[in-house]
Amino acid sequence: MTHHAKVGGTFPQISVAMLDENQIQVGRPTDGKWQLVVVYRGLHCPICKKYLGKLETMKGEFEGIDVEVVAISTDPEQKARKFRDGSELTLPIGYGLSRDDARALGLFISEPISSAETDQQFAEPGTYVITPDGKLQIMDVSNAPFSRPDLEMLKSGIEFIQQKDYPVRGAA
C-alpha cells in the first residue's frame, strides 16, 4: 500500500521495473547510501534528454557523496530503452511508473497535447532525495517540463545536509 509523499516521512513503497535489472523499491537506498530519484516525462521530452544528460555527467559526483541516482518514468519498457539508448545514458532507468504511484509521489499527470507528442498520459517532472533510512529529505515537483532543480545546487545542498545534519525543512 502506498501513501502520499511527505517530506520528513517515509518515502512511499513503490516498486519499479528497471531496464536490464529486476524491479527495485524506489526510495530504499542500499548500503547506507542516500538516493536521488528523478522522475522524467518520457521519450517524447527533449528537455528530459538534456536534464538527464547533465545528471549523467554528474553521476560520479553524486556517487562520491554516497548518493545513488535513479531515473524513472511512466513510459513502457520499449520507450524507456529507446530514451536511454538514444541519450547514451548509463544511469539506472526505471519504467512503467503507474498513475497511482505517480499520484502517491505528488506528481502532476498530463494528457498528450497531440499524438505527435506521445500516445499516453505521463507524469510531469519530480525530484526526490531520500536518506539512508528511507525518509524523504527533499521533494520538488513541477507541472511543466520547464522547471527542475539545478543539479549542481542540489548536490551542494545534499553535501551541506550530510555534513551539518541539517533538518528537513517544510515538513510542517
N, C-alpha and C positions, 0 to 999 in steps of 0.2 A: 504494500500500500504506500502510495506517495503522499507527501504533504507539501504545502507551499513553501518555497524557499524563503527563508528569513535570515538576515544577517545575524550572526551570533548563535543561530540554531544549527542543528544537524542538517546537513545537505540532504535533500530528498533521495530516497532509494530509487535510482534509475539505472536500468541495465541497457546498454547499447552495444550492438554488434559492431565489431571493428574490422576494417579491411586487413586481410592476411593474419587475423588472430581470431580468437573466440570473442565472446561478449566480455565486457568489463562493467564493473559497478562504478559509474561516474561519481566522482566526489569521494571516493575511497582511495586516497593516496597509498602507495606501497612503501615499505621500508623506511617509515618515519619522515617521508618527504611531504612537501606541500603539493598541491595540484592546481594548475591553471586550466580551466575548461573554457574553450572559446566555441560558441555556437555560431556557425556561419549560415548564410541564407541558402546556399546551394550552387550547383554548377552554373546556373544562369547569371550569377552575380560577379561582374568584373571587379567590383570594389573588394569583394571577399578574396578574390585571387590575389590582389595586391596586398591586402592586410595579412593574409596567411603567408604570403611570400616574405613579408617583413618578419613575421613570427618565426618562420623557418630560419632566417638569418640570425635570429636572436635565441634560437633553441638552446644552443650551448651555454649562453649567458644565464638563461633560466635554470638549466641543469646545474650550473656552477653554484647556484644558491639553493640547491636541493628542491627545485620545483619541476615536477613532471608536467608536460604540456600535452593536452588532448584537444583535438578539434572535432566537432560533431555537427551533423545537420539532419534535417528531415528527409533529405534525398534518399532514394533507394540505392542499393549497392552499386549498380551499374553506373549511375550518375556520380556517386562519390568516388568511384575508381577513376572515372574519366576526369573528374576535377583534380584528384591527386596527381595522376599521371601527367595531365596537361599542364599542371602548375609545377611539376618536378618537386613535389613535397616528399619529405621523409617523416614528417610529423605523423603521429598516430591519428588516423582518421576514423571516426565512427559515423555510422549512417542509420537511417531508419528511426530517428527520434520520433516517438509518437506525439500526436497533438496533445493528448492528455499529459504526457510527461513534459512537453514544452510549456504547457499552461502551469504545471506544478512548479516550473522554474521561473514563472512570472514573465515568460516571453510573449511578445505580440505575434499573432498569426496573421498572415496576409494571403489574400487571393491573388492569383496572377493577373496582371494588367491585361495581358493578351496571351494567346497560345505561343507567340514568339518569345515570351519571357520564360515560361515554364508551363507544365501541364498539371500542377497540383498546388495545394496550399503549402505554405512554408513558414518556418519560424524566422522572425527578424533577429538581428544580432544580440548576443548576450555574452558577457564575460563574468566568470566566477573564479574566485581564489578560495581554495579550501585548505584548511590547516591539516596537519598530520592526524589529528583526532577526528576529522570529518566535519568540522564546524565551518560554516560559511563566513569568511572574513570580509570579502569584498564582493559586491554584486553590481553589475552595470548592464542594464538592458536598454534597447533602443527600439523605436517603432519604425525606423527607416535605416537604409544602408549607410547613411552619411555620417552617423555619429557612433564613434567607437573610442575606447580608451587608447591613449598614446602608450605604446608598448614600452618605451624606454622609461616613461614616468611610472608606469605600473611596476616594472622591475625594481626601480629605485624605491618605490613605496613598499614593496614586499620586503626588500632588504631592511628598510627602516623598521617595519613591523617586527621582523625577526630579531633584529639587534636590540631594540628598545622594549620588546614585549608590549608593543603598542596595542591598546584595546580596540575592540570592534567599535566602529562609530555608526550612528544612525539606527541602532537596534531598538531605540525607544519608540 
